[in-house]
Structures are given as structure tokens and as C-alpha cells.
């Protein structure tokens, strides 16, 4: 494990403000969870490609857990956390820091929930959350960005109230999003067996909501610069909020041809 000091220089004085280290898995710790338990605040855990059959919990720690290159889709696909059907794959306790607690660059699969966040504001980015037996991500109130939430056996994103950016929510067995109250931006919600966006007051900006059973239902947020197209029933079924600069077309239900009242 490499540890280094972060120095703060102010008014001509130099002092030590924090220490941070790097823990490599499996070189420094055989599992991700053991690395988390060893980690001090602000440490970074870097996980080599491979499949890790375990469930992990951040336990409130202010740390980063990442693959070797979260910006490389091939590395993300090859760095897998698989719970083996034994529970939630990744758990946050709810107290994690909204800036310095980060999960970055993994495929998360084989659990009941992929990620259960307990209203944590941790950052989740560059992750593929797929093929879990219940929902993909539950109760995450931090930023979720550049993620794919695919083929989960219930809801893609359930009760997530933070910003959702540049994500793909596709082929989930029930709703794409349910009960989310933040914003969803530059994302695609498509081919979910249930409603694309259901309940909640999430604002929808520059999104495509397509090929779901119903595009949007029982929703109270605003919709701007978006496409609600090709859904198997209504495009927008019910709710309140403004619809601006958007296309609602090619949906098979009557409400697919109408703007919301």
C-alpha cells in the first residue's frame, strides 16, 4: 500500500491536513472488502480486472473504490463484483461523503439489489449494474453518472433523488425509474417492460424515453428538450409539470399523441 501526505500551505505556513493512500487489489489485499476494512479516510482502492465473488459495504467510509481505468469500457466490463445471489452487491451505510466517497468503473451483478445506498450521497460513476434479481440501484441520493442499468429483475433506479447524468436504463423487468425526485439529464430510458419513468418528481432534460410499456406515468416533474417516442402504450399517461421543446410521438396509446394537461 502506498501512502502519501497532502500538504496545505496558507499564510506562509505549511501543515499536514490529511493523509491518503492507495491500496491495490489483489496485490495489497486479496478482496475488495478487506481493502475497504484496511482503508483510512480519503484512501483510494484500485481493483485489477477480474471477477470478485463477494458483496461489499463501504460502511460509511470516505474512500474511493475504482477499477484500474474507469474511462475504458473494456476495463469496466472486465472488473466484476458478483455477489453470487447471496444479497446486495454494494451497500452504502447512508453517511458517506458526497464528494469524496466514490464507486467508479465496475460491473455489478449477481445480487438482489445491485447497489443499496440507504440515502447515501456517494458518487456512482462508470458502472454497469446488470442482471440482479431485484432492482439495480436503490435509495441513492448522490450523483449517478455515465452508468448503465440493464436487465435487472425489478426496477432500474428506485427512490434515487440525486442527479442522474448520461445513463442508460434499459431492459429492466419493471419500471426504468420509480419514485425518483432529482434530475435526469442526457440519458436514455428504453425497452423497460414497465413504465419508463413512474411516480416521483424527477425533472427530465435532454432524454430519450422510448419503447417502454408506457413512457411516463404519475409524474410531477418538468420535461424539456426530450423525446418520448415509440412506447407500447401512452407516451405520457398522467401527472403535473411543464413539457417544453419536446417530441411526443409514435406511442400507441391515446395519451401518446397529447401533451400533458
C-alpha positions as CSV (number, residue, x, y, z in Angstrom):
1,X,0.0,0.0,0.0
2,X,1.3,3.4,-0.9
3,X,0.5,6.3,1.5
4,X,1.3,9.9,0.9
5,X,0.8,13.2,2.7
6,X,-1.4,16.0,1.5
7,X,0.1,19.4,2.5
8,X,-1.8,22.7,2.9
9,X,0.1,25.9,2.5
10,X,-1.7,29.0,3.8
11,X,-0.3,32.4,5.0
12,X,3.2,31.1,4.6
13,X,2.7,28.2,7.0
14,X,2.9,24.6,5.9
15,X,0.9,21.9,7.8
16,X,-0.3,18.4,7.3
17,X,-4.1,18.3,6.7
18,X,-4.7,14.7,5.8
19,X,-3.1,11.5,4.6
20,X,-4.2,9.4,1.8
21,X,-3.1,6.1,0.5
22,X,-3.5,3.7,-2.4
23,X,-4.5,0.1,-1.8
24,X,-4.2,-2.3,-4.8
25,X,-6.5,-5.4,-5.0
26,X,-5.4,-8.1,-5.1
27,X,-1.7,-7.1,-4.6
28,X,-2.2,-5.4,-1.2
29,X,-5.5,-7.0,-0.2
30,X,-7.0,-10.2,-1.5
31,X,-10.6,-8.9,-1.7
32,X,-12.2,-5.6,-2.1
33,X,-13.9,-5.8,1.3
34,X,-10.7,-6.5,3.1
35,X,-9.2,-3.5,1.3
36,X,-12.2,-1.3,2.5
37,X,-11.6,-2.5,6.0
38,X,-7.9,-1.6,5.8
39,X,-8.6,1.8,4.2
40,X,-8.2,5.1,6.1
41,X,-10.2,8.2,5.2
42,X,-9.5,9.5,1.7
43,X,-7.7,6.4,0.6
44,X,-8.2,5.1,-2.9
45,X,-8.7,1.4,-3.6
46,X,-7.7,0.3,-7.1
47,X,-9.0,-3.1,-8.3
48,X,-7.4,-5.1,-11.0
49,X,-9.6,-6.7,-13.7
50,X,-11.1,-9.9,-12.7
51,X,-14.3,-11.3,-11.2
52,X,-14.6,-10.8,-7.5
53,X,-17.2,-13.1,-5.9
54,X,-18.2,-11.0,-2.9
55,X,-20.5,-8.4,-1.6
56,X,-19.0,-5.2,-0.4
57,X,-20.0,-2.5,2.1
58,X,-18.5,1.0,2.4
59,X,-19.6,1.2,6.0
60,X,-19.7,5.0,5.9
61,X,-16.1,5.4,4.9
62,X,-14.9,8.4,2.9
63,X,-12.9,6.5,0.3
64,X,-12.8,5.9,-3.5
65,X,-13.1,2.3,-4.8
66,X,-12.3,2.1,-8.5
67,X,-11.2,-0.1,-11.3
68,X,-7.8,0.5,-13.0
69,X,-9.3,2.7,-15.7
70,X,-12.9,3.6,-15.2
71,X,-13.0,5.5,-18.5
72,X,-12.2,2.4,-20.5
73,X,-15.4,0.4,-21.2
74,X,-13.4,-2.8,-21.7
75,X,-11.9,-2.4,-18.2
76,X,-15.3,-1.8,-16.7
77,X,-16.7,-4.9,-18.3
78,X,-13.7,-7.0,-17.1
79,X,-13.8,-5.7,-13.5
80,X,-16.8,-7.5,-12.0
81,X,-18.2,-7.6,-8.5
82,X,-20.6,-10.6,-8.4
83,X,-22.5,-11.4,-5.1
84,X,-23.3,-14.9,-6.3
85,X,-27.0,-14.5,-5.4
86,X,-26.2,-14.0,-1.7
87,X,-27.5,-10.5,-1.2
88,X,-26.8,-6.9,-2.2
89,X,-23.7,-6.4,-4.2
90,X,-22.7,-3.0,-3.0
91,X,-24.0,-1.3,0.2
92,X,-23.6,2.2,1.4
93,X,-24.5,2.9,5.0
94,X,-26.0,6.3,4.3
95,X,-23.4,8.5,5.9
96,X,-20.8,8.6,3.1
97,X,-19.4,11.9,1.8
98,X,-21.0,13.4,-1.3
99,X,-17.6,14.5,-2.8
100,X,-15.0,12.0,-1.6
101,X,-16.9,8.7,-1.5
102,X,-16.8,7.3,-5.0
103,X,-17.6,4.0,-6.7
104,X,-16.1,4.1,-10.1
105,X,-15.8,1.7,-13.0
106,X,-17.2,-1.8,-12.2
107,X,-19.7,-4.3,-13.5
108,X,-22.1,-5.0,-10.6
109,X,-24.1,-8.2,-10.8
110,X,-25.4,-11.3,-9.2
111,X,-27.2,-9.7,-6.2
112,X,-30.6,-9.0,-5.0
113,X,-30.1,-5.2,-5.4
114,X,-27.0,-4.2,-7.3
115,X,-26.5,-1.1,-5.1
116,X,-28.4,-0.3,-2.0
117,X,-27.4,3.2,-0.8
118,X,-29.6,4.0,2.2
119,X,-29.9,7.6,1.1
120,X,-26.2,8.0,0.8
121,X,-24.9,10.8,-1.3
122,X,-21.9,8.9,-2.5
123,X,-20.9,9.3,-6.2
124,X,-21.6,6.3,-8.5
125,X,-20.0,6.6,-12.0
126,X,-18.9,4.5,-14.9
127,X,-20.7,1.4,-13.6
128,X,-22.7,-1.3,-15.3
129,X,-25.4,-2.6,-12.9
130,X,-27.0,-5.6,-14.5
131,X,-28.7,-8.9,-14.1
132,X,-29.6,-8.5,-10.4
133,X,-32.6,-10.4,-9.1
134,X,-34.4,-7.3,-7.8
135,X,-33.6,-3.6,-8.5
136,X,-30.5,-2.1,-10.0
137,X,-29.9,0.9,-7.7
138,X,-32.0,1.7,-4.7
139,X,-32.1,4.9,-2.5
140,X,-29.0,6.6,-3.9
141,X,-29.2,10.4,-3.3
142,X,-25.8,11.3,-4.8
143,X,-24.7,11.7,-8.3
144,X,-25.1,8.8,-10.7
145,X,-23.3,9.4,-14.0
146,X,-22.1,7.5,-17.1
147,X,-23.7,4.3,-15.8
148,X,-25.7,1.5,-17.5
149,X,-28.5,-0.1,-15.5
150,X,-29.6,-3.2,-17.5
151,X,-31.6,-6.3,-17.3
152,X,-32.4,-6.2,-13.6
153,X,-35.4,-8.2,-12.4
154,X,-37.4,-5.3,-11.0
155,X,-36.8,-1.5,-11.2
156,X,-33.8,0.0,-12.7
157,X,-33.5,3.0,-10.4
158,X,-35.8,3.0,-7.3
159,X,-36.1,6.0,-5.0
160,X,-32.9,7.8,-6.2
161,X,-33.1,11.5,-5.5
162,X,-29.7,12.8,-6.8
163,X,-28.7,13.9,-10.3
164,X,-28.6,11.2,-12.9
165,X,-26.4,12.1,-15.9
166,X,-25.6,10.4,-19.1
167,X,-27.0,7.0,-18.1
168,X,-28.7,4.2,-20.0
169,X,-31.6,2.5,-18.1
170,X,-32.7,-0.4,-20.3
171,X,-34.4,-3.8,-20.4
172,X,-35.4,-3.8,-16.7
173,X,-38.3,-6.1,-15.9
174,X,-40.4,-3.5,-14.2
175,X,-40.0,0.3,-14.3
176,X,-37.0,2.2,-15.6
177,X,-37.2,4.8,-12.8
178,X,-39.6,4.7,-9.9
179,X,-40.1,7.4,-7.2
180,X,-37.0,9.4,-8.1
181,X,-37.1,13.1,-7.2
182,X,-33.9,14.6,-8.6
183,X,-33.0,15.3,-12.2
184,X,-32.2,13.0,-15.1
185,X,-30.1,14.6,-17.9
186,X,-28.8,13.4,-21.3
187,X,-29.9,9.8,-20.6
188,X,-31.9,7.0,-22.3
189,X,-34.7,5.2,-20.6
190,X,-35.7,2.5,-23.0
191,X,-37.1,-1.0,-23.5
192,X,-38.1,-1.5,-19.9
193,X,-41.0,-3.9,-19.5
194,X,-43.0,-1.5,-17.3
195,X,-43.2,2.3,-17.3
196,X,-40.1,4.2,-18.3
197,X,-40.4,6.9,-15.6
198,X,-43.1,6.3,-12.9
199,X,-44.1,8.4,-9.9
200,X,-41.7,10.9,-8.3
201,X,-40.9,14.4,-9.4
202,X,-37.7,13.9,-11.3
203,X,-37.0,16.6,-13.9
204,X,-36.2,15.2,-17.3
205,X,-33.8,17.1,-19.6
206,X,-32.5,16.1,-23.0
207,X,-33.5,12.5,-22.5
208,X,-35.0,9.8,-24.8
209,X,-37.8,7.7,-23.2
210,X,-38.6,5.0,-25.8
211,X,-40.0,1.5,-26.3
212,X,-41.3,1.1,-22.7
213,X,-44.8,-0.2,-21.9
214,X,-45.7,3.4,-21.0
215,X,-43.3,6.3,-21.4
216,X,-44.1,8.4,-18.3
217,X,-46.8,7.9,-15.7
218,X,-47.9,9.6,-12.5
219,X,-45.0,12.1,-12.7
220,X,-44.9,15.6,-11.4
221,X,-41.6,16.9,-12.7
222,X,-40.8,19.1,-15.8
223,X,-39.8,17.7,-19.2
224,X,-37.6,19.7,-21.5
225,X,-35.8,19.0,-24.8
226,X,-36.7,15.3,-24.7
227,X,-38.1,12.6,-26.9
228,X,-41.0,10.4,-25.6
229,X,-41.4,8.1,-28.6
230,X,-42.3,4.6,-29.6
231,X,-43.7,3.4,-26.3
232,X,-46.0,0.5,-26.5
233,X,-48.9,2.4,-24.9
234,X,-49.1,6.0,-23.8
235,X,-46.3,8.4,-24.1
236,X,-47.3,10.5,-21.1
237,X,-50.2,9.0,-19.1
238,X,-50.7,11.2,-16.1
239,X,-49.1,13.8,-13.8
240,X,-48.3,17.5,-13.5
241,X,-45.5,19.7,-14.7
242,X,-44.4,21.5,-17.8
243,X,-43.5,19.9,-21.1
244,X,-41.2,22.2,-23.2
245,X,-39.5,21.8,-26.5
246,X,-40.1,18.0,-26.6
247,X,-41.4,15.5,-29.1
248,X,-44.2,13.1,-28.0
249,X,-44.8,10.9,-31.0
250,X,-45.2,7.3,-32.2
251,X,-46.6,6.0,-29.0
252,X,-49.5,3.6,-29.4
253,X,-51.9,4.9,-26.7
254,X,-54.1,8.0,-27.0
255,X,-52.0,9.9,-24.5
256,X,-49.0,9.3,-26.6
257,X,-50.4,11.9,-29.0
258,X,-51.1,14.6,-26.4
259,X,-49.2,16.9,-24.3
260,X,-49.9,16.7,-20.6
261,X,-52.6,19.0,-19.2
